[in-house]
Amino acid sequence: MQTISDNSGNAIEQTFGRSKALIGMIHCPPFPGSPRYKGETLDQIYDACMRDADALISNGLHGLVVENHGDVPFSKPDDIGYETAAFMAVVVDRIKREFDVPIGINVLANAPIPAFAIARATGASFIRVNQWANAYVANEGFMEGRAAEAMRYRSALRGEGIKVFADSHVKHGSHSITADRSVAELTRDLAFFDVDAVIATGQRTGNSASMDEIAEVADATSLPVLVGSGVTEDNITDILSIASAVIVASSLKEGGVWWNPVEAKRVRSFVAAATPALGA
C-alpha cells in the first residue's frame, strides 16, 4: 500500500533500504509512434528492455529508471501520445514481475503526469523529472516546471507514496531565463515544491556533473542528492563521498554509448569499483 510521501525523511533509504544506492537506466528502444521506430515487434522492444534490466540487476545494481530515450526527437509534454505511457507501463510491469527492485519512471521530455500514471499503474516507487520548478530553454523549446499540476494529479490518483526525484540545473538546455539565480537557489526551489530528492547532472547525456556543482547542490538542501549523468567507475568513489545515489547509464553500455545494450562485464566492474564507497 502506498503511503504519504515524507520529504523530511531520506528518500534513498526509504526507497532502497540503504543509505547509498546504484540505479541503472533502461533506455527503451523507440516505441511505435516515434520517428525512429522501424517496425520492430513489441516483443523485440520489451525483450531488449528485459535483457538490460537483467544485466543491471543480476550484476549488482539496486534499482532502475525506465525512460523512453529512444523516442528522439522528444515531444513537449502536451504533445506526448497516450501510446507512450501504455508501452512504458508494459515494460515496467514486465520488469517488476521479474526483478524485485525499486523502479523509477522518466517520460521525456519533462512529462511528470504520464510518469505518475505509469508509476501508479505499475507500483513503481518514484518518478524522475528534469524540470520540476522554474523554466529553461530545452532542446524541445521553452520548458516550464510542472510541479503544481503534477502534484495535484498525483493526489487525484491517490499516489502520494510515489516519490519525486528532480534535476537541479537540468541538462540539455540553456538557463538564461534563470541566469540571475544560483544553483543553490534553484535547488532550494525544488525542496519548496516538495521533491523528495535532488539530482545533479552534467550538460548532456553521459556528461559528468562537476564535483563543485554536486557539492553546491548538496550544500543547499537537506534532501538526498543523486548524480544523474556521467557516472563511471573512475569517478564513483568521489561522487558517493557527497551523493547518496547515482543513476548510471552510458558507461555500462557496449562501447560506452547510450543506445547500445548494457554490457554485463562493465556492470560488474562498475559495482566492484563502487562497493568500497557504498558502506554497509
C-alpha positions as CSV (number, residue, x, y, z in Angstrom):
1,M,0.0,0.0,0.0
2,Q,1.3,3.4,-1.0
3,T,1.8,5.9,1.9
4,I,2.1,9.6,2.0
5,S,5.5,10.9,0.9
6,D,7.6,12.5,3.6
7,N,10.3,14.7,2.2
8,S,11.6,15.3,5.7
9,G,12.9,11.7,5.6
10,N,15.6,10.3,3.4
11,A,14.1,9.1,0.1
12,I,17.0,7.0,-0.8
13,E,16.8,5.0,2.5
14,Q,13.0,4.8,2.2
15,T,13.1,3.6,-1.4
16,F,16.1,1.4,-1.5
17,G,16.5,0.3,2.1
18,R,20.1,1.5,2.2
19,S,22.0,4.8,2.6
20,K,23.8,4.6,-0.8
21,A,22.3,3.2,-4.0
22,L,23.3,2.4,-7.5
23,I,20.5,2.9,-10.0
24,G,20.7,1.6,-13.6
25,M,18.9,3.2,-16.6
26,I,16.7,1.3,-19.0
27,H,16.8,3.3,-22.2
28,C,13.8,1.9,-24.0
29,P,14.1,1.4,-27.8
30,P,11.9,3.6,-30.0
31,F,8.2,2.9,-29.4
32,P,5.6,2.8,-32.2
33,G,4.5,6.4,-32.9
34,S,8.0,7.8,-32.6
35,P,10.1,8.8,-35.6
36,R,12.9,6.2,-35.1
37,Y,10.5,3.3,-34.7
38,K,11.2,0.9,-37.7
39,G,8.6,-1.7,-37.3
40,E,10.1,-3.9,-34.6
41,T,7.6,-6.2,-32.9
42,L,6.5,-5.3,-29.4
43,D,8.2,-8.4,-28.0
44,Q,11.5,-7.3,-29.6
45,I,11.2,-4.0,-27.8
46,Y,10.1,-5.5,-24.5
47,D,12.8,-8.2,-24.6
48,A,15.5,-5.6,-25.2
49,C,14.4,-3.8,-22.0
50,M,14.3,-7.1,-20.1
51,R,17.8,-8.0,-21.2
52,D,19.2,-4.7,-20.0
53,A,17.3,-5.0,-16.7
54,D,18.8,-8.5,-16.2
55,A,22.3,-7.3,-16.9
56,L,22.0,-4.4,-14.5
57,I,20.2,-6.1,-11.6
58,S,21.9,-9.5,-11.8
59,N,25.3,-7.9,-11.6
60,G,24.7,-5.8,-8.5
61,L,22.7,-2.6,-9.1
62,H,20.0,-1.7,-6.6
63,G,17.2,-0.3,-8.8
64,L,16.3,1.0,-12.2
65,V,14.9,4.0,-14.0
66,V,12.8,3.3,-17.1
67,E,13.0,6.0,-19.8
68,N,11.7,6.5,-23.3
69,H,15.1,7.6,-24.6
70,G,14.6,6.0,-28.0
71,D,11.7,8.4,-28.8
72,V,14.1,11.1,-30.2
73,P,13.2,13.8,-31.0
74,F,11.3,14.2,-27.8
75,S,7.9,15.8,-27.8
76,K,6.9,18.5,-25.3
77,P,4.7,17.2,-22.5
78,D,1.3,18.2,-24.0
79,D,2.2,16.5,-27.3
80,I,3.2,13.1,-25.9
81,G,0.8,10.4,-27.2
82,Y,-1.1,8.1,-24.9
83,E,0.7,5.2,-26.6
84,T,3.9,6.2,-24.9
85,A,2.5,5.7,-21.4
86,A,0.9,2.5,-22.5
87,F,4.1,0.9,-23.9
88,M,6.1,2.1,-20.9
89,A,3.7,0.7,-18.5
90,V,4.0,-2.8,-20.1
91,V,7.8,-2.5,-19.9
92,V,7.7,-1.6,-16.2
93,D,5.2,-4.3,-15.4
94,R,7.3,-7.0,-17.0
95,I,10.5,-5.8,-15.3
96,K,8.7,-5.6,-11.9
97,R,7.4,-9.2,-12.2
98,E,10.9,-10.5,-12.8
99,F,13.0,-8.3,-10.6
100,D,12.1,-7.2,-7.0
101,V,13.8,-3.8,-7.1
102,P,12.6,-0.2,-6.8
103,I,11.8,1.3,-10.2
104,G,11.5,4.9,-11.3
105,I,9.8,6.4,-14.4
106,N,11.1,9.3,-16.6
107,V,8.9,10.3,-19.5
108,L,10.7,12.6,-21.9
109,A,10.5,15.4,-22.4
110,N,9.6,16.6,-18.9
111,A,6.3,14.8,-18.6
112,P,5.6,14.1,-14.9
113,I,1.8,13.5,-15.4
114,P,2.2,10.4,-17.7
115,A,5.1,9.3,-15.4
116,F,2.8,9.4,-12.4
117,A,0.2,7.5,-14.3
118,I,2.7,4.8,-15.2
119,A,4.0,4.6,-11.7
120,R,0.6,4.3,-10.2
121,A,-0.5,1.6,-12.6
122,T,2.7,-0.5,-12.1
123,G,3.6,0.2,-8.5
124,A,6.8,2.0,-9.4
125,S,8.5,3.8,-6.5
126,F,9.4,7.2,-7.9
127,I,9.4,9.4,-11.0
128,R,12.3,11.4,-12.3
129,V,11.5,14.9,-13.6
130,N,14.1,17.0,-15.4
131,Q,12.4,20.4,-15.0
132,W,10.2,20.5,-11.9
133,A,10.3,24.2,-11.0
134,N,11.2,27.4,-12.9
135,A,11.8,27.3,-16.6
136,Y,14.5,27.0,-19.2
137,V,15.1,26.7,-22.9
138,A,15.4,23.0,-23.7
139,N,16.2,21.2,-27.0
140,E,12.5,20.9,-27.4
141,G,11.9,24.6,-26.9
142,F,10.6,26.6,-23.9
143,M,10.1,24.2,-21.0
144,E,8.2,25.1,-17.8
145,G,8.3,23.4,-14.4
146,R,5.0,21.5,-13.9
147,A,5.1,20.8,-10.2
148,A,1.7,22.3,-9.4
149,E,-0.4,20.4,-11.9
150,A,1.7,17.2,-11.4
151,M,1.2,17.1,-7.6
152,R,-2.5,17.7,-8.0
153,Y,-2.6,14.8,-10.5
154,R,-0.7,12.6,-8.0
155,S,-3.3,13.5,-5.3
156,A,-6.1,12.7,-7.7
157,L,-4.6,9.2,-8.3
158,R,-4.1,8.7,-4.5
159,G,-0.5,8.1,-5.4
160,E,1.1,10.1,-2.6
161,G,3.6,7.3,-2.0
162,I,5.2,7.9,-5.4
163,K,8.3,9.9,-4.7
164,V,9.7,12.7,-6.9
165,F,13.4,12.9,-7.9
166,A,14.0,16.1,-9.8
167,D,17.0,17.7,-11.5
168,S,18.6,20.9,-10.4
169,H,20.2,23.0,-13.2
170,V,18.9,20.5,-15.7
171,K,21.0,19.3,-18.7
172,H,20.2,19.6,-22.4
173,G,19.4,23.3,-22.5
174,S,20.0,27.0,-21.7
175,H,19.4,28.5,-18.3
176,S,19.5,32.1,-19.5
177,I,16.0,32.7,-18.0
178,T,17.2,31.9,-14.5
179,A,20.8,33.0,-15.0
180,D,20.5,35.5,-12.2
181,R,19.8,32.7,-9.7
182,S,22.4,30.4,-8.4
183,V,22.4,26.6,-8.5
184,A,21.8,26.7,-4.7
185,E,18.7,28.8,-5.2
186,L,17.4,26.5,-7.9
187,T,17.9,23.6,-5.6
188,R,16.0,25.2,-2.8
189,D,13.1,25.8,-5.2
190,L,12.9,22.1,-5.7
191,A,12.6,21.4,-2.0
192,F,10.0,24.2,-1.7
193,F,7.9,22.4,-4.3
194,D,8.0,19.1,-2.4
195,V,10.5,16.9,-4.2
196,D,11.9,14.0,-2.3
197,A,15.5,14.0,-3.8
198,V,17.6,16.3,-6.0
199,I,19.6,15.2,-9.0
200,A,22.8,16.9,-10.2
201,T,23.7,16.4,-13.8
202,G,26.1,17.4,-16.5
203,Q,25.3,19.4,-19.6
204,R,24.1,16.4,-21.6
205,T,23.6,12.6,-21.5
206,G,26.9,10.9,-20.5
207,N,28.4,14.2,-19.4
208,S,29.5,14.4,-15.8
209,A,28.5,17.0,-13.3
210,S,31.5,18.7,-11.7
211,M,32.3,17.9,-8.2
212,D,32.0,21.6,-7.3
213,E,28.4,21.6,-8.7
214,I,27.5,18.4,-6.9
215,A,28.8,19.9,-3.6
216,E,26.9,23.2,-4.3
217,V,23.6,21.2,-4.7
218,A,24.3,19.1,-1.6
219,D,25.1,22.2,0.5
220,A,21.8,23.8,-0.5
221,T,19.5,21.1,0.7
222,S,18.9,18.6,3.5
223,L,17.3,16.3,0.9
224,P,19.3,13.4,-0.5
225,V,21.3,14.2,-3.7
226,L,21.8,11.9,-6.6
227,V,24.1,12.3,-9.6
228,G,22.3,11.5,-12.8
229,S,24.8,11.6,-15.7
230,G,28.4,11.0,-16.4
231,V,28.9,8.4,-13.6
232,T,31.8,6.0,-14.3
233,E,33.9,3.5,-12.3
234,D,36.7,6.2,-12.3
235,N,34.6,8.9,-10.5
236,I,32.1,6.8,-8.5
237,T,34.1,6.9,-5.2
238,D,34.4,10.7,-5.3
239,I,30.7,11.1,-6.2
240,L,29.5,8.8,-3.4
241,S,31.5,10.8,-0.9
242,I,28.9,13.5,-1.4
243,A,25.9,12.0,-3.1
244,S,23.5,9.3,-1.7
245,A,22.9,7.6,-5.1
246,V,23.8,7.6,-8.8
247,I,21.8,7.0,-11.9
248,V,24.2,5.3,-14.3
249,A,23.7,4.5,-18.0
250,S,26.2,5.2,-20.8
251,S,29.3,3.9,-19.1
252,L,27.6,0.5,-18.6
253,K,26.7,0.2,-22.3
254,E,28.7,-1.6,-25.0
255,G,31.3,0.9,-26.1
256,G,30.1,3.4,-23.5
257,V,27.4,4.6,-25.9
258,W,23.9,5.1,-24.5
259,W,21.9,3.5,-27.4
260,N,23.8,0.2,-27.2
261,P,22.9,-2.8,-24.9
262,V,24.1,-3.0,-21.4
263,E,27.3,-5.0,-21.1
264,A,27.4,-7.3,-18.0
265,K,31.2,-7.1,-17.7
266,R,31.0,-3.3,-17.5
267,V,28.3,-3.5,-14.8
268,R,30.4,-6.0,-12.7
269,S,33.5,-3.7,-13.0
270,F,31.5,-0.7,-12.0
271,V,29.9,-2.3,-9.0
272,A,33.3,-3.6,-7.8
273,A,34.7,0.0,-8.1
274,A,31.6,1.4,-6.2
275,T,31.4,-1.2,-3.4
276,P,34.0,0.4,-1.0
277,A,32.1,3.7,-1.1
278,L,28.7,2.1,-0.5
279,G,29.2,1.4,3.2
280,A,27.1,-1.2,5.0
